Amino acid sequence: MGTERRAVHLNKKPEVQGIEKGTLYRKVEEWLKEYRAMKARVEILKAELDTISRSEGLGVYEGEDEAIAGMYFNRGPLTGLPMGTETSDKTGRVAAEFRDQLEKDFKRVWRMYVADRTNKWIEYEALVIQLHRIDLAIESLLPREQEVVRAHYIDGLGWERISRKVHCDVATCYRTREKAILYMTLSLFPRRPVE
């Protein structure tokens, strides 16, 4: 495979039907343009997921809502009234209704929380896999192609600086980038032979 790749590279224009400047080519170019944003999003998601993991380990303390609900359910053995107070049954019913509504709201919020956490994990995993695929495709390129792709898309350098860095003119850098994206497209979207 490596010698075939090198032999094709010696030609000025590789002939690959259906890929050059096609949909898949543009998709790879779009991924390269979004590479830095994807990396940043991975870091943000990682921080959010770490925060969620740490907060799940914290203990839960009784709050105002539990105290109100406790007024009705901690009744004394002799009077039937909440212990330590002389609260009426009407107050107890209000407390019970409040507790029921609180429980419904808690379940709704909990489902939203679990869905959000799950969606964050799914997005994080998908981005990590996508970035890994892009990195592997870049590594499969020839050294100059790697340098041009990394300098332009990952480091955000302009074409003049890239041309000085790789010691060739701007037009050669453009052609090198086009060939690199073509080969990355072949790497990321292998074509199956027609039987």
N, C-alpha and C positions, 0 to 999 in steps of 0.2 A: 504494500500500500504506500509506503513512504517513497519508493522510487517512482511509482506512478504519479504521485502528487508532485514530486520534483520535476518530472518530465513535463507534466501539464504546466507547471509554473514557468518553464522556459518559453512557452508560447506567450505571445503578447496578449491574446484574448482567449480565455478558456471558453470552450463551447459546451454549454450545459443547457439543453433545451428546457424552457419552461420556468427556469429559476431566475435568470438574470433580469433584475429590475421587476420581478413579479411580486406577487402577494407575499410569499414567504421571505423573499429578500427584504421587502419593506418591513415586515414584521421583525426580523432580526435587527435591522437598522433602528427601528423604534425601541426595541429592548435595550440596545446599546445607548441610545439617547436617554433612556430612563434609568440607566444603571445606577447612577449616583443617588437618585431619588429612591430607588428600591433599597439600596444599602441603608439610607437614612431611615426609611420606614421600618426595616428590620430592627434597627437599634431602638427605635421608639416602641415598637411592639414588644421587644425583649424587656425593656424597662417597665412597661405597663404590666406584662405578665409576671415579672419578678415582684412588683408591688402587690399584685393580686395574691400571689403565692404567700408573701409575707403576711398580708392582712388576714388570710384564712387561718393562720396559725395563732391569731390573737384570741384571747378569751372573750366571752360575751358577758356583760354585766347587766344587772337589772336596771331598767330605765323607768321613766315616768309611766309609760304604758303598762308595764308589768305591775307596778305599784297600784295603779288604778284598778286593774283587773283583779289584783289580790284583795282589794277591799270587799269584793263580793264572795270570793271563794275561800277565804280564810275566816270562816264563821266560828264564833265561840261556842262551846258545848252547851251552855245553859240558856243563853238569850237568843241564839240563832243570828245575832248581829255580828258584823265583822269585829274581830278581836281588837280591843283598845279603842273602839269608837261606838257611837250609837247611830250608825248610818241606817237609813230606812231601806225597805225593799225596793222602792223606786230608784234610789241611788244605785243599788246593787244591779237592777235591770239595766240601767244606763251603762254601768261598768261592763256588764256582760255583752251588751250590744257593741260597745266600743271595742271590746276584746275580739268579738267575731269579725267586725269590720277590719280591725288591725290585722288579724290572721289572714283575711282575704287579700288585703293590700300587700302583706309580707310575701304571700305565695306568688302574687303577680310580679312583684319586684324581684323575687328570687329567680323566677323563670327568666326574666329579662337579663339578670346578672349572669346566669349560667349560659344563656344564649350568647351574650356579648363575649364572655370569656372563651367559649367554644369558637366563635367566629374569629377572635383574635388569634387563637392557636392555629386555626386552619389557614388564615392569611399569612401568619408567620412561617409556617411550614412550607406553604406554596412559594413564598418569596425566597426562602433559603434554598429550596430545590431549584428554582428558576435561576438564581444567581450562580449556583454551583454549575448548572448546565452551561451558562454563558462563560464562566471561567474556564471550563473544560474546552469549550469551543475555541476560546482565545488561545489557550495553551496548545491547541492542535495546529495553529498557524506557524508559518515561518517566522524567524526572529524579527525581521524588519516589519512584517505585517503586524505582529504582536505589538511592536513598539508604536507603530502609527495608530493602531486601534486604541491602545491604552492611553496614549498621549491625547488623542482627540476626544474620545468618549468618556474615559474615566478621569483623566487629569484635567480635561477641559481646556487644553491648549489650542491656540489658533494655528492656522495652516502655516504661517510664516515661521513661527517658533518651531513647529514640528519639522518643517523642511530643514531648518538649521540643525536641529537635534539629530536627525537621521542622515544629514549630509546629502540631500538631493533636492531637486526643485519641487515647487508646489504641485505642478501637474503630475509628477511621479508619485507624490504623496496621495493625490486623489485616486490615481489608478491603483495604487497599493491598497488603499482603503476599500475600493470597489471589489478588488479580487479577494481581499480578506473577508468581506461580508459575504461574498459568494461562497467561499469555502466554509465559512461558519454556518451558512444556510444548509449546505450539504451535510455538515456535521450534526446540526440540530434537527434537521428534517430529512433523514435518509430516505432515498427513493427506493421503492421496491421494484424489482424487475417485473415487467409485464409478462405473464405466462400465456 
